[in-house]
């Protein structure tokens, strides 16, 4: 049974693998608020519920053609489930999602039970782990205590330092801090940043109009507290990511926010309890006993059936679902009425402003006036260093690079629309389909290639090539969103659907040859041309180490020699190479997994005259030994990162020399990770080649752009570090 047309697919699944906790925090929404259903739940999720949960997630991803799903292991305290159950859950999810969608597996924990073996498991199973820490000792132990009243700060910080060690850091997602205005914001910020997390999430205490938050000074205590942190974060050149602030800035620019506490986007999250019950978001436990319940269960019901529940349906109304006061507010497009649960009041339900309304208004106004005017598609200095030196912070820098590339692709499309390129019917469809489905299509590197060519031709006053690509882009987006669409197409016999596949047909008459046709999708697997069904060729997919990638033959080369099933031919050698990467280069493997979604296969030759593909894709030409193929992946990954950086900034007339230095550094780092004097000698030789290329970069131009100079300095510093470590 399909979900209503207004429902969007779920993309985030919170899985309660253990329902109890080894802390007794007095602000916990699971145990200390209105809903006490945890008392009736089994302590641990049974294997059959684990399996059914994985099956339902895979079923939902397959039905809605999701490229990626996020699963958050939660509780209670998920570490109480033990390492064996955690590993079994991770493997069950990956087994069911293999070939269906990439798995972004996360966990939120108090960290108390983390040790070296547990951290190694998190890295091995690729479980990105966030730890709850409320600041310095006094701030943290104000609420996060054990049952006997003793504090947990020392053990929590010990766990965070352990998770932050280089060998474990690929699994370190960041810190979650619940705001308490009784705590000093400067001390809290300092304690958090001292631990060098990749990200901090600030959480407003869960409250309703019936049970409002404490306000010692009255007015806008929470905004004032967060503004103090925001100002210090800016003054220190933003040394880490703070999602709340970045989300406000993104939403203010008309982009997607990153937190459900802000914005008007339809919710895409559901919860699976230890007994298999499907529920709404946990923070509804603050409202009333049974408030998150839906009556659906993973052993009986699909997630599309659960989406029919009025609680989920009430959240898809966008602006129309907000109170009159919210709809009239000048920042409603940014705050979206705040977190749904924070709007609750007895008698009027959720048709109210947030209980934090005054705080959100003040915080958003301050950030909008103080936020830097630099466009989002730039690279922070800290990220430039991480993308050069590698290491534990590179995966987070790559994720921000992916966001910057997506923003750039949106900007190129906006330029082409203003220039009147393509069918207005296709543009209108893309506007209506704005959201995750369009972002998934724009992540295809081929979109970048076409948009660059199209923008360049338009800027020179030339005809835009392959203008029918825009129709394919709109159809692919509708297909991913499960929406019906038909658009006019000017193509002879075939149409590329980026990230999806290709349509092919035989032109029957001149009307079709000259573009007088309409191609449509029903949002499922049926494609039509002028009302008649058309066959389509979906892109093959390949799952390597749990990373889902599309497989394409190189569009710049003739198809000679390309195997009929390239995914099947390449699966085993790529898996062997990935095993080498994960063992010897865990940080680089995590970064590559965050940035690559497409493999472009070239038939038996390196074809050196053919340019490398855009960011998001790696080109491979021959199956080598696992060690050599791993080295090839790292070298091509360096080229991919450089291409993305070049898209975002200027490197000057001698860019080719800088690109060569960057690639040589990647090879030097790869050799440096191996053992033995021969490997160390290779690392030094490749490092010297990088320095020689830097000399050519510096000597070839009279004036070098600042970003090019910063990148050159970062390469030089990284080579010096490799030499010192030999």
C-alpha angles and dihedrals in degrees: 000000000000124000119249115280091249093059120095122210119268112250101173123060121187108203117197102210094169126024101199132070137211091218130066102210110180093216097051113132092205099057108014104049138069100289113072098172090126088081090067097045126097112253095236132031108250120235093249090054090048090053094045091049091052090047093050093048091049090046091052093046091049094047093050097034093236115183092202139014129193120221119188117198106216146155151122084316113333094201088067087072088071132232096281094056092044092052091046091051092050093049094045090054094047093046091055096041095045107123091005108072140336114263121228099193118192140168134200115207144159086233097221095129097046117123134157094278093048091049091048089053091052090053093044094049092039095237107163104215131205122193126207113235125157098199132268124008096275093046096046097044092049088084112357100080138140124253090267091055096253119137126255100204099107095049092044093052090045089055093047093051089049092050089047094057111115094249092053102031096096086073095048108105098171145261132303115211124187110213117239113178089207087070122081108253094211092052092046092049092047093050092050098046092045087069091056099228117180090232142006125208117199113207124199110224111263108256142148136205087262091053106024124191121266113268109185092179097029125225115053104352094147095049091048091050093050093044089057089055092044093053093049091046090054093044090055092051094253099286092188140014118274107190099201094056095041090049092054090050092048094047091048088057090052094255129125116283121228101222131060089222087077136039140037098263118131112261115253101184134103135170130230112201125212091264092052097257113151110226142171123253117314097239088073085076086081091064107057144322108290094008095134095046122115104173091237126121134196093233091058112019137054120226089247088060090048089052088069091069111116090235091062093038091054090061098058097067095089113191091357090063095058130091121267090253092054094047090055094048118110093223098044091113088060104039097030090206092303126260110347094232092052090064096063122123127164110257098018098048113200097339092107139089116265116280082237093052097123091046093050092048092052095042094048092047091051094048092046091054096042103036115114115258093226110125115249093243094077131096123246116230091239091054092048088057093047092048089052105040095035119204134119097330096052097087091057091047089050091053089055089047088054089052091049091051091050090051090050092052091050088051093051091051090050089052092051092048092051088050091055095243115163135351118337086212090061091047092051090051091051091050091052092047095049108141141063095334092056091044089053091053093045089054088071106103090220089068089059092050093051095044092052092050092045095048091046093051092046092049090053093047093247130134112277110244122231093007089171087071086083091062090050090050091053093047092048090051093050090048091053092046092049091239131139116245140156125186137175114266131200102196136118111232102326144045128198115226104198114230090002112060141259137297119217130187140159112247108239102190144001092269089065093040093057095050102264094137138103122216122197145174131209089214090258131067099305120099123185136195115197087341095309123110117257125199118237134198113221118212112258115243132213128199114205119178089341092307112125116216135173117232121219136172111238108272090205094061133059113259096243113140095006107144115243091239106028093171092059093046094049100038098088099043091045092050090051091049090047090054088056091048094049092049101042102025108027095158093049091046091053091048093048090049089053094050110034125073102154137054116201112201121208118200110251100308138077091226092203093195092061113091120240118257124260125271112296095044135078122200119217127182110178139022108244135175112299091254094049093043090050089053090049091051091052093047093049089045089057090053090048093052092047090051089053093048091048090052090057102043146012121268099177137240094308093055092130091064091049090050090051092050090050092050092047090052090056091053090047091053091050092053091044090061092059125085129246139047094277092057092046090050090052090050091054093047093051090045090054090050088054090053091048090053089049089055089055090048092053095043098047101067137044095215122032121198116244095245091052090051091049092050092048090050091049091051091049092050092048092051090049090052092050090050092048091051096053 
